[in-house]
Amino acid sequence: MKEGFRQSMAWLHTWCGLTCGWLLCAIFLTGTLSVFRDPITRWMQAAPALPSASTHAALPEQALVPRALAQLRQLAPQARLWRITLPAHPGEALTLFWRTPDGQGQASLDPGSGEVLPSPWGRQTEGGRHFMSFHYTLHGGIPGYWLVGWVSMCGLIALVSGVIVHKRIFLDFFTFRPGKGQRSWLDAHNATAVLTLPFLLMIVYTGLAYFYTSYMPAPLQYMAAMRTRTRGMPMICRRRRLLQVPTPLR
């Protein structure tokens, strides 16, 4: 029975690894690059020098933010969302972003004068967001979002089943037989798998846990429904209903 279970795990480990491993490599690579998405974006945009760089110092935040809000009121008074991104480094422009029912827009401000810069400012590119979007949607929208979740779950199954299959996994970590053909490749696979196992488990599990509310929304929807149903009740009734506090006998 035990050997039969291990053999079934070997089949699961093999096919989960083969079908999802290639795509997971691309997801891991773009996830690493998306950590540096802001520097990559600045490098790819190659924005020119600001007009006020040689004549004015950057305004303090206390003066810059009101000017940015005034520009947003003028550019997008009906927007549902405004976002102001302050310059993180000297020589960078302040970025305004807004979202309306018809779409979204963006503008740049000179932090030295507070004036709107010509649009587009710098090369128009997604920059690092290209890697970030690929990392969790494969540029495929909602279907790509679910595909990444399914591939990540298969990767987690492959990792767990691999630990079950290799009962001598830590002993095999110190075993390498060069010049043995396929056996050498298997030894290399075992060694690198054990070496990277904690990292891979952490990355795959935390990636799934980060988006669990989207993949499994039912618990949150239930709690939201309960809060809606009990919103108009007296506090003592709400506590008894949610915590199931029995009514004392009289």
HELIX and SHEET records of a PDB file:
HELIX    1   1 LYS A    2  VAL A   35  1                                  34    
HELIX    2   2 ARG A   37  GLN A   45  1                                   9    
HELIX    3   3 GLU A   61  LEU A   75  1                                  15    
HELIX    4   4 ARG A  129  THR A  137  1                                   9    
HELIX    5   5 GLY A  141  VAL A  165  1                                  25    
HELIX    6   6 ILE A  169  ASP A  172  1                                   4    
HELIX    7   7 GLN A  182  TYR A  210  1                                  29    
HELIX    8   8 TYR A  212  TYR A  215  1                                   4    
HELIX    9   9 ALA A  218  ARG A  229  1                                  12    
HELIX   10  10 MET A  235  LEU A  243  1                                   9    
SHEET    1   A 3 LEU A  81  THR A  85  0                                        
SHEET    2   A 3 LEU A  94  THR A 100 -1                                        
SHEET    3   A 3 GLY A 103  LEU A 109 -1                                        
END                                                                             
